[in-house]
Amino acid sequence: MPVDDHVVLEAGAGPVDPYALGGTLLLAFADRWPPRTLLIGYEVLRAVVSAVPAAGLLPVPAMLALVFVAGLPTAVASASRTALLPDLLDGDCYVLGRAVFSMAAGGTQVLGFAAGGMLIAAAGAPGALWITAATCLASAALLQLRLADHPPRRTGGSAGISETWQVNRALLRRPAVRALLLAQWLSPALMVGAEGVLVPYAAQVGAPDTAGLLFAAVAAGMFAGNLIVSRLVRPAGCERLANLLALALGLPLLGFALHPAPGNATVLLAVSGFGVAYQLALAHRFLDAVPETQRGQAFGLLLTGTMTLQGLAAAAGGALGEVAAPGLIVTLAGAASAIAALMSWRTLSPTRRP
């Protein structure tokens, strides 16, 4: 379930995820540094990380170490970018902007995988990496030319690991923030556990070539949910639908208990992905619940928890698939997601904003 971009040649497949590690150690910088400076620096870093392996300047172990270290600030850049959005868009426009953000991130990731494969086939791996470096530098140039300068949200004192831990603890101790974080973390993460067994499920039903279609169905459902809910449902109506949309993440997956054929499984997964739109109802509430001086770190904590829990859930689903039928794992993931939505029912219920 896409949330945000990662450094090219990401080293997160190892035992330690640089995104999660960076989110644990460095998030305070999301509020300490000016957003434009931080984002431009991040794009330049991505360009360097792409160019070094393209030029063959380092042995493979050194390149992997470079990629891992360069992946640490990804969480900080993502947090700063997400926290900047409410500075650019007010009121209900912010919720619409979040929907566009999500659709763009998901759509470009799907297209990026396809385009990356074609580029590697046409230009080879080094050529594709040089193109990636060029696009990162182009992104940095656009940020310099088109993004206005914004001051840091917090000044004074020192930023670093201790401040990151201190602010994370302070945010988690706030009941409203903690409830909203759990409501946005648990149901989607448990639903993603089903994705860990989609490949063996496709093989189990005798259609191994449809595994890609099953994954694409989830992404398509997410895209459609964000598009339809943001464009056709007013914010008050979106909040009233939050509970049902959150339940829709898990309930369709219960249909896998009947071992549906690939076509029916695709529909069930698309409906499940549609339910992710429930997070639009919580967007403004989360923004209102966190202190403005800690906004970047709060969004970073949200994104880091999302990435970490979804990665763990997908890995757990894949591991369980070694000892249980894939259809059963998908069904259990759906049931767990629905239970998590019910546990967050009060948080998901509409509230009046001042």
Buried (B, 14 or more C-beta within 10 A) or exposed (E): BBBBBBBBBBBBEEEEBBBBBBBBBBBBBBBBBBBBBBBBBBBBBBBBBBBBBBEEEEEEEEBBEBBBBBBBBBBBBBBBBBBBBBBEBEEBEBBBBBBBBBBEBBBEBBEBEEEBEEBBEEEEEBEBBBBBBEBBBEBBEEBBEEBEEBEBBBEEEEBEEEBBBEBBEBBBEBEBBBBBBBBBBBBBBBBBBBBBBBBBBBBBBEBEEBBEBBBBBBBBBBBBBBBEBBEEBEBEEBBBBBBEBBBBBBBBBBBBBEBBEBEBBBBBBBBBBBBBBBBBBBBBBBBEBBBBEBBBBBBBBBBBBBBBBBBBBBEBBBEBBEEEBBBBBBBBBBBBBBBBBBBBEEBBEBEEEE
